[in-house]
Amino acid sequence: MKLKMNRWVYFALGALVCAAPITIVFVQGIFPALHAELHDTILAAFGFHALAMLTYPAGVLGTLVWLLIIYSGFATPTEALLVAGPVSLVAGYLQWFVVVPRIFSRNKLPQEDTCA
């Protein structure tokens, strides 16, 4: 079973999903005139939910990291997305490009050459 999505496309989409809310919050901080009614928590939540859909179900590890960082008070939701995003991406990568192809591959065991 070969996945149609390229590994680099997967990481590019994941990086875009993680970087978009952080970039918007950064731009709003620099240019107060562009400050919209979107709070950074809402932007981080949208980014994290998009990342969770991209990495589901292994992205649960990133969710746990995200929640622990936020509820312990170590970081804002946007900063937590910056930390938990790579955790989710790596977990999703291992799931979709390593574990699932290995489990569902057609060649379960390598065939030995019986011609001697």
Backbone hydrogen bonds, N-H to C=O, Kabsch-Sander energy under -0.5 kcal/mol:
donor,donor_aa,acceptor,acceptor_aa,energy
3,L,1,M,-0.5
10,Y,6,N,-2.0
11,F,7,R,-2.2
12,A,8,W,-2.3
13,L,9,V,-2.7
14,G,10,Y,-2.3
15,A,11,F,-2.5
16,L,12,A,-2.3
17,V,13,L,-2.5
18,C,14,G,-2.0
19,A,15,A,-2.8
20,A,16,L,-2.3
22,I,18,C,-0.8
23,T,19,A,-2.8
24,I,20,A,-2.3
25,V,21,P,-2.3
26,F,22,I,-2.1
27,V,23,T,-2.7
28,Q,24,I,-2.3
29,G,25,V,-1.7
30,I,26,F,-1.6
31,F,27,V,-2.7
34,L,31,F,-1.6
35,H,32,P,-1.4
39,H,37,E,-0.6
43,L,39,H,-1.9
44,A,40,D,-2.5
45,A,41,T,-2.2
46,F,42,I,-2.4
47,G,43,L,-2.4
48,F,44,A,-2.8
49,H,45,A,-2.4
50,A,46,F,-2.1
51,L,47,G,-2.1
52,A,48,F,-2.5
53,M,49,H,-2.0
54,L,50,A,-1.7
55,T,51,L,-1.7
56,Y,52,A,-0.6
58,A,55,T,-0.6
59,G,55,T,-1.6
60,V,57,P,-1.5
61,L,58,A,-1.7
63,T,59,G,-1.8
64,L,60,V,-2.5
65,V,61,L,-2.0
66,W,62,G,-2.8
67,L,63,T,-2.8
68,L,64,L,-2.4
69,I,65,V,-2.3
70,I,66,W,-2.1
71,Y,67,L,-2.8
72,S,68,L,-1.5
73,G,69,I,-0.5
73,G,70,I,-1.1
74,F,69,I,-1.4
75,A,69,I,-1.0
80,A,76,T,-2.5
81,L,77,P,-1.8
82,L,78,T,-1.4
83,V,79,E,-1.3
84,A,80,A,-3.3
85,G,81,L,-2.1
87,V,83,V,-0.7
88,S,84,A,-2.4
89,L,85,G,-2.6
90,V,86,P,-2.5
91,A,87,V,-2.2
92,G,88,S,-2.8
93,Y,89,L,-2.5
94,L,90,V,-2.7
95,Q,91,A,-2.0
96,W,92,G,-3.1
97,F,93,Y,-2.7
98,V,93,Y,-0.5
98,V,94,L,-1.0
99,V,94,L,-3.0
100,V,95,Q,-2.5
102,R,98,V,-1.4
103,I,99,V,-2.5
104,F,100,V,-2.6
108,K,106,R,-1.2
114,T,112,E,-0.7
116,A,114,T,-0.7
